Amino acid sequence: MTLREAVALIGIDENPLGCGFAIAALLRTAVHGEPSTFEDECASLVKASEHFDLKTGDGIRKWLADLGRVPDIDVPDSFWLFIVNADSEESDEPASAD
């Protein structure tokens, strides 16, 4: 599944912020070689919001367009599962007392 297909499944107009999280998670995981954390994705969304309106489907479409051909690269299911499974593991961890 491509990033563009994933965003369409999430609902680009119905849930643009959810789409933003998917974009950030895919990009950060690909760059770092390990699953992105919620905090990392939030940081990416803050930075992206300086350039795109992430509250609208049109803003998400502009972000996707700015990524060139990346949104249309077929991403293996194993990579998507890598991201999803890490996210569920992260939410199961107890909060630290720091």
Secondary structure, DSSP 4 states (H G I P E B T S, - for coil): --HHHHHHHH-TTT-HHHHHHHHHHHHHHHHHSSPPPHHHHHHHHHHHTTTS-TTSHHHHHHHHHHTTTGGGSPPPHHHHHHHHHHHHHHHHSPPP--
